[in-house]
């Protein structure tokens, strides 16, 4: 009779399964600009030649009224905001005066602007925050600005650029559309487009770049029907559906 111990000893060891190796996840390629450095430089050279000192279209008196105007402009037109704020800024051009005005009286001035109730609360709250934390002054710092009620990154970038001369890129719907439509700085969201534009736009043009792109998107490279005949970069543009191959004659 076989010894049970020998039986166990003579059994072949069970094969050990190799550890499963996870395949590395493939990263989606980061979209690249369709333009080389020389082409991008020429695009902004033309924008600068046509409009050397572009101005934003929101009316304001000082950094505070600019901040308020940009907060009010969310989901509203600049023209509509300007119509509502002309009288408002005449009587409340500082955080202290705005706070004294109060939510209800402020609301009376901005009723024609979309989401005015919530915006009125935010403007009063940011006025309080400026008085309490910044001595009534608008800070020239993005991190401090985005902590204010109703202020996001785009609003902060506009204020830093227009009030303090910082070379920021405030990506709105116009800039997002152009960056992706013509392949200048494609990105899946506004943050990606912002970072891409900051990377590809030559430094000497950064200060005014966001205004040139906004104005180009608002009046030429429009959402529904781009006016390619009036476009000063038509010969450089790589939009598949453009309707003109020559730039406007001023260049």
C-alpha positions in Angstrom: 0.0 0.0 0.0 1.4 3.4 -1.0 2.3 5.7 1.8 -0.2 8.7 1.7 2.8 11.0 2.4 4.6 9.7 -0.8 1.4 10.3 -2.8 1.3 13.9 -1.7 5.1 14.2 -2.3 4.9 12.8 -5.9 2.1 15.1 -7.1 3.1 17.6 -9.6 3.0 21.2 -8.4 0.1 23.3 -9.7 1.1 25.7 -12.4 1.3 29.3 -11.2 -0.7 31.7 -13.4 1.4 34.7 -14.5 0.3 38.0 -13.0 -1.9 39.8 -15.3 -0.3 42.8 -16.9 -2.5 45.8 -17.5 -2.1 47.4 -20.8 -1.1 51.0 -20.6 -4.0 53.3 -21.3 -3.6 55.2 -24.5 -3.6 58.9 -24.0 -5.6 60.9 -26.5 -3.3 63.1 -28.5 -3.4 66.8 -27.5 -4.9 68.8 -30.4 -2.2 70.9 -32.2 -2.5 74.2 -33.9 -2.8 74.0 -37.7 -0.5 77.0 -38.0 3.2 77.3 -37.6 4.9 80.1 -35.7 5.3 82.3 -38.7 1.7 82.0 -39.7 0.4 82.8 -36.2 2.7 85.8 -36.0 1.4 87.1 -39.3 -2.2 86.6 -38.2 -1.7 88.8 -35.1 0.5 91.3 -37.1 -2.5 91.9 -39.3 -4.9 92.3 -36.4 -2.5 94.8 -34.8 -2.0 96.7 -38.1 -5.8 97.1 -38.4 -6.5 97.9 -34.8 -3.4 98.8 -32.8 -5.2 99.7 -29.5 -8.4 97.5 -29.3 -10.8 98.4 -26.6 -13.4 96.3 -24.8 -17.0 97.3 -25.4 -18.1 97.2 -21.8 -18.4 100.8 -20.5 -16.7 101.4 -17.2 -15.1 104.2 -15.1 -12.5 102.3 -12.9 -11.5 98.8 -12.0 -14.5 98.3 -9.7 -17.1 99.3 -12.3 -15.3 97.1 -14.9 -15.5 94.2 -12.5 -19.2 94.8 -12.0 -19.8 95.2 -15.7 -18.1 91.9 -16.5 -20.0 90.1 -13.8 -23.3 91.5 -15.2 -22.3 90.5 -18.8 -22.5 86.8 -18.2 -25.2 85.5 -20.6 -26.0 89.1 -21.7 -24.8 91.4 -24.4 -22.3 94.2 -23.8 -24.8 96.7 -25.3 -27.5 95.5 -22.9 -25.2 95.8 -19.9 -24.0 99.3 -21.0 -27.6 100.5 -21.2 -28.3 99.4 -17.7 -25.0 100.5 -16.1 -24.7 104.1 -17.4 -27.0 105.5 -14.7 -25.9 102.9 -12.1 -22.2 103.8 -12.3 -23.0 107.5 -12.1 -24.3 106.9 -8.6 -22.4 103.9 -7.5 -18.8 103.7 -8.8 -17.2 102.3 -5.6 -17.9 99.2 -3.4 -19.0 101.5 -0.6 -21.6 103.3 -2.8 -22.8 100.0 -4.3 -23.2 98.5 -0.8 -25.2 101.5 0.3 -27.4 101.1 -2.7 -28.5 97.7 -1.6 -29.8 94.7 -3.5 -33.3 96.1 -4.2 -32.2 99.4 -5.6 -29.4 97.8 -7.5 -32.0 95.4 -9.0 -34.1 98.3 -10.2 -31.1 99.4 -12.4 -30.3 96.0 -13.9 -33.8 94.4 -14.4 -33.2 94.4 -18.2 -30.2 92.1 -17.8 -30.6 88.3 -17.7 -30.4 86.6 -14.3 -30.5 90.1 -12.7 -31.7 88.9 -9.3 -28.8 86.6 -8.7 -26.4 89.1 -10.2 -27.6 91.9 -7.9 -26.9 89.6 -4.9 -23.4 88.8 -6.2 -22.5 92.4 -6.9 -23.5 93.4 -3.3 -21.7 90.4 -1.9 -18.5 91.1 -3.9 -18.7 94.8 -2.8 -18.8 93.6 0.8 -15.8 91.3 0.2 -13.8 94.0 -1.4 -14.4 96.3 1.6 -13.7 93.6 4.1 -10.7 92.0 2.5 -9.1 94.5 0.1 -9.7 97.9 1.5 -12.3 98.6 -1.1 -9.8 98.1 -4.0 -10.0 95.5 -6.7 -7.0 93.2 -6.3 -4.7 92.7 -9.3 -4.4 89.0 -8.5 -6.3 86.1 -10.2 -6.5 83.9 -7.1 -8.0 86.8 -5.0 -10.4 87.8 -7.8 -11.9 84.3 -8.3 -12.7 84.1 -4.6 -15.1 87.0 -4.9 -18.8 86.2 -5.4 -19.9 85.8 -9.0 -16.3 86.0 -10.3 -14.9 83.2 -12.4 -11.6 82.7 -14.2 -12.8 84.5 -17.4 -14.1 87.5 -15.5 -10.8 87.7 -13.6 -8.8 87.5 -16.8 -10.8 90.4 -18.3 -10.2 92.6 -15.3 -6.5 91.7 -15.0 -6.1 92.5 -18.7 -8.2 95.7 -19.0 -7.6 97.2 -15.6 -4.1 96.2 -14.9 -2.5 95.5 -18.3 -1.7 91.9 -17.7 -1.3 89.7 -20.8 -4.2 87.3 -19.9 -6.5 85.3 -22.3 -10.2 85.5 -21.4 -11.8 82.8 -23.5 -15.5 83.6 -24.3 -17.8 81.9 -26.8 -16.3 83.9 -29.7 -12.7 83.0 -28.9 -13.6 79.4 -28.2 -15.4 79.2 -31.6 -12.5 80.7 -33.5 -9.8 78.7 -31.8 -11.5 75.5 -32.8 -13.1 76.5 -36.1 -9.9 77.7 -37.8 -7.6 75.4 -35.9 -5.6 78.2 -34.2 -5.7 76.6 -30.8 -8.2 73.7 -30.6 -9.3 72.5 -27.2 -12.3 70.6 -25.7 -13.1 73.3 -23.2 -12.4 76.9 -22.4 -9.5 76.1 -20.1 -7.8 74.0 -22.7 -8.2 76.7 -25.3 -6.9 79.3 -22.9 -3.7 77.4 -22.2 -3.2 76.6 -25.9 -3.6 80.2 -26.9 -1.2 81.3 -24.2 1.3 78.8 -25.6 1.1 79.7 -29.4 0.5 83.5 -29.4 3.7 85.5 -29.7 4.5 87.4 -26.5 4.5 90.8 -28.2 0.8 90.4 -29.1 -0.5 88.8 -25.9 -1.7 92.0 -24.3 -4.3 92.7 -26.9 -4.8 89.2 -28.3 -8.1 88.4 -26.6 -9.7 91.7 -27.8 -8.6 91.1 -31.4 -10.0 87.6 -31.3 -13.3 88.7 -29.6 -13.9 91.5 -32.1 -13.0 89.2 -35.0 -15.5 86.6 -33.7 -18.2 89.1 -33.0 -18.1 91.0 -36.3 -16.3 88.8 -38.9 -15.9 85.1 -38.0 -19.5 85.0 -36.8 -21.2 81.9 -35.5 -23.8 81.4 -38.1 -22.4 83.0 -41.2 -18.7 84.0 -41.1 -18.0 87.0 -43.3 -15.0 85.5 -45.1 -15.0 88.3 -47.7 -14.2 90.8 -45.0 -11.6 88.7 -43.2 -8.1 90.0 -43.2 -6.6 86.6 -42.6 -8.6 84.7 -45.2 -5.5 83.6 -47.2 -4.0 82.2 -44.0 -7.2 80.7 -42.6 -7.5 76.9 -42.5 -11.2 76.6 -41.9 -12.5 74.0 -44.3 -15.7 75.8 -45.1 -14.3 79.4 -45.7 -15.8 81.2 -48.6 -12.9 83.5 -49.5 -9.2 82.9 -50.2 -7.9 86.4 -50.2 -7.5 88.8 -47.3 -9.4 92.1 -47.1 -7.5 94.7 -49.2 -6.1 96.8 -46.4 -3.1 94.5 -45.6 
